[in-house]
Amino acid sequence: MIQLTLSLYMVMLGVGQVVFGPISDRIGRRPVLLAGAVLFAAASLGAASSSTAAPFVIFRLLQAVGASAALVATFATVRDVYADRPEGVVIYGLFSSMLAFVPALGPVAGALIAGNFGWRAISIVLAALSVPAILNAALRWHETLPEDQAVARRSVLPVCASLQFWTYTLAFSAAMGTFFVFFSTAPRVLIDRAGYSELRFSIAFATVAVVMIVVTRFAKAFVARWGIAGSVARGMALLLCGAVVLGLGQILGSPSFGSFIVPMWVMAVGIVLTASVTANGALAGFNDIAGSAFAFYFCIQSLVVGTAGTLAVTLSNGDSAWPLISYAAAMAMLVWTGLALLRSRTRRSYER
């Protein structure tokens, strides 16, 4: 029953965004953010005080509700402020790096905390970390929802009917899902098969993080040169190149730093290059319903990554690079198809 809380948390995180996105478009980002953060902190303390499974599950679900509200309000705020500014590329890149690495490093931190202080300490630490964030937001986070957009709004149906929205949302799913499959398979590949110690594995894993952080620093210049579509196309090309090199290493040799981590460096560049621009690409034309559009954007990404990524790991051999190869290659080809359709549609419109 306790194990189910992870799956329920992820489901509630995605569903909650669909609820809180439209609410943030109606009443503003700030109240949604503050309410979600306070609920998350309170639910974390509730989980820590639970002595049986049922209340623990309930508090974990409330944690997810609070997290989804804070998440959608945060990204909608960034969209409000940086939609037409080049700094947005760097911020989206940093957010994407955090979204990738926090779930990967969280279990390590959780194991250390639980091992030294018990499992309740994990939830207490989460609540404690929330407090300064809540205070900072309460004092410094101003409302960013334009006043002239707070009353009348469009339906969200055009978002779901937009080819551009789906193409760039799937591109974001390709980037984040590639990292999800990587950290799902890396321990079995490097520790179980290649014989890495936990310390050596952590260092190897950290090199991918370093690559992503360095690329984020230069993402703005790349996007200024190639544009949104060009950056996504090149990002998908890098995912595919990394998948090819991984495949060659899988066929020709045993798992190693060179055959598994180095190709991931290539894919990490593609992940950052893609994730830095997909939000602006997917949400272009939906500024007046940015909260709702972001909610669908993240919800769809979560569903794609959670289902397709998990299937790739489950159906393929989880202690090899094949799940990563199959997911990255299939998603890259799918996104390229969407980009080609967008170019064709734009060309026809121009000819008319």
HELIX and SHEET records of a PDB file:
HELIX    1   1 LEU A    4  ILE A   27  1                                  24    
HELIX    2   2 ARG A   29  SER A   49  1                                  21    
HELIX    3   3 ALA A   53  TYR A   82  1                                  30    
HELIX    4   4 GLU A   87  PHE A  117  1                                  31    
HELIX    5   5 ARG A  120  ARG A  140  1                                  21    
HELIX    6   6 GLU A  147  GLN A  149  5                                   3    
HELIX    7   7 LEU A  157  CYS A  160  1                                   4    
HELIX    8   8 LEU A  163  ALA A  186  1                                  24    
HELIX    9   9 PRO A  187  ARG A  193  3                                   7    
HELIX   10  10 GLU A  198  LEU A  252  1                                  55    
HELIX   11  11 PHE A  257  ILE A  261  3                                   5    
HELIX   12  12 VAL A  262  ALA A  275  1                                  14    
HELIX   13  13 THR A  278  LEU A  283  1                                   6    
HELIX   14  14 ASN A  287  ILE A  289  5                                   3    
HELIX   15  15 ALA A  290  VAL A  304  1                                  15    
HELIX   16  16 VAL A  305  GLY A  309  3                                   5    
HELIX   17  17 THR A  310  LEU A  315  1                                   6    
HELIX   18  18 TRP A  322  GLU A  351  1                                  30    
END                                                                             
